Amino acid sequence: MATTCRANAALLTQSTMGRKFVVGGNWKMNGTKAQINEILGFLKAGPLNADTEVVIGVPAIYLDYVKSNAPANVEVAAQNAYKAEKGAFTGETSPLMLKDIGVNWVILGHSERRQIFGESDELIAEKVAFALSNGLKVIACIGETLEERDAGKSEEVVFRQTQAIANQIKDWSNVVLAYEPVWAIGTGKTATPQQAQEVHQSLRQWISKNISPEVANAVRIQYGGSVTGANAKELGSQADIDGFLVGGASLKPEFVSIVNARQ
Ligand SMILES: O=C[C@H](O)COP(=O)(O)O
């Protein structure tokens, strides 16, 4: 048993080598200044594992405030950005505006953007390309709905969504993929570590074949969908899970233990 555990740990170290664990907190449309101050309070208190990259996705109106008040070991992300520098796009935010206030990350293609706001694979891919070309780092979300999973189409869907991005970009070094099965988002139904690992592994194999082995080895793939302090350690111990994108629990002090899941 001890030998098997050591062998698994060695395999995990080998397969994740060079991929820094990255945990995102997606606040979605939540937060008041008072609540944000509480969140920043527990992030400052941490302690946050220095080997984990932490990025919080903040509503646009609070980006500047959070950027000015977040601890130095926490990066700040927008939850959306448009594919143009400036112009007549009422209600949108440009990657250049984000850079202007010192925000270096953006979350794109979240399933809520896809489903509620009708964003297509192509639009998301264009936004990813435009954000990257303007110096942002991108968390690009992919994932299947329950109907698609029940129809056995999980892989087909995530491959299609990733292909759309691959059609628009060449350099993946500033991209983190977030696999978020839609049926697990905000439902309390987490994918089991095995279910998540299975999709992450086949996605990495698909990337190796269709993009390149180098990208497959280097690109970080987060899991998202009802991640909590209670399930993060087991999920985070899977060889192809390189971090999390956390919704509800990122608003709570348990986010600290999610960040520290790989310690
Ligand atoms: O971006 C985060 C995901 O939508 C997960 O949300 P959740 O942790 O509340 O299920």
The ligand as an SDF file (V2000), in Angstrom:
LIG
                    3D

 10  9  0  0  0  0  0  0  0  0999 V2000
  -16.6470   29.9690  -12.0910 O   0  0  0  0  0  0  0  0  0  0  0  0
  -16.9850   29.2110  -11.1730 C   0  0  0  0  0  0  0  0  0  0  0  0
  -17.9500   28.1700  -11.4130 C   0  0  0  0  0  0  0  0  0  0  0  0
  -19.0680   28.6260  -12.0700 O   0  0  0  0  0  0  0  0  0  0  0  0
  -18.2340   27.3180  -10.2080 C   0  0  0  0  0  0  0  0  0  0  0  0
  -19.2080   27.8920   -9.3830 O   0  0  0  0  0  0  0  0  0  0  0  0
  -19.5560   27.1470   -8.0100 P   0  0  0  0  0  0  0  0  0  0  0  0
  -18.2360   26.8860   -7.3170 O   0  0  0  0  0  0  0  0  0  0  0  0
  -20.4220   28.0980   -7.2570 O   0  0  0  0  0  0  0  0  0  0  0  0
  -20.2330   25.8680   -8.3740 O   0  0  0  0  0  0  0  0  0  0  0  0
  1  2  2  0
  2  3  1  0
  3  4  1  0
  3  5  1  0
  5  6  1  0
  6  7  1  0
  7  8  2  0
  7  9  1  0
  7 10  1  0
M  END
$$$$
